[in-house]
Amino acid sequence: MVRIFREQQAKQGRSGWHVLVVLIVAMLLAVVVWGGVEFYGETIDNQANTPTQNSPQ
């Protein structure tokens, strides 16, 4: 016997905001991490260019 499903019953998952929320949160987390890496990179770059007092002149 062949079962006939309507479109709403045949879908694999719910349509809605769940996937969109996960994507937005992941994007915001990536931007925060990127900003942290940029800040850290600038910090260590500035430290490398700063002369120390023990360096010969």
C-alpha positions as CSV (number, residue, x, y, z in Angstrom):
1,M,0.0,0.0,0.0
2,V,1.4,3.4,-1.0
3,R,1.1,6.2,1.5
4,I,0.5,9.7,0.2
5,F,1.9,12.5,2.2
6,R,1.0,16.2,2.0
7,E,3.9,18.7,1.5
8,Q,3.9,19.7,5.2
9,Q,4.2,16.1,6.3
10,A,7.0,15.2,3.9
11,K,9.4,17.8,5.1
12,Q,12.5,16.6,6.9
13,G,12.5,19.3,9.5
14,R,10.6,22.2,10.8
15,S,10.6,25.5,8.9
16,G,11.2,28.4,11.1
17,W,13.8,30.6,12.8
18,H,15.9,27.9,14.4
19,V,18.4,27.5,11.6
20,L,18.6,31.3,11.0
21,V,19.3,31.9,14.7
22,V,22.1,29.3,14.7
23,L,23.6,30.9,11.6
24,I,23.4,34.4,13.0
25,V,24.9,33.4,16.3
26,A,27.7,31.5,14.6
27,M,28.5,34.6,12.4
28,L,28.5,36.9,15.5
29,L,30.8,34.5,17.3
30,A,33.2,34.4,14.3
31,V,33.3,38.2,14.2
32,V,34.1,38.4,17.9
33,V,36.9,35.8,17.5
34,W,38.2,37.6,14.5
35,G,38.2,40.9,16.4
36,G,40.1,39.3,19.3
37,V,42.7,37.8,16.9
38,E,43.1,41.2,15.2
39,F,43.6,42.9,18.6
40,Y,46.1,40.3,19.8
41,G,48.0,40.5,16.5
42,E,48.3,44.3,16.8
43,T,49.4,44.0,20.4
44,I,52.2,41.6,19.7
45,D,53.2,43.5,16.6
46,N,53.5,46.7,18.6
47,Q,55.6,44.9,21.2
48,A,58.0,43.6,18.6
49,N,58.6,47.1,17.2
50,T,59.2,48.7,20.6
51,P,62.9,49.0,21.5
52,T,64.0,47.6,24.8
53,Q,66.3,49.3,27.2
54,N,68.9,46.6,27.1
55,S,69.3,46.8,23.3
56,P,72.7,48.1,22.0
57,Q,72.6,51.5,20.3
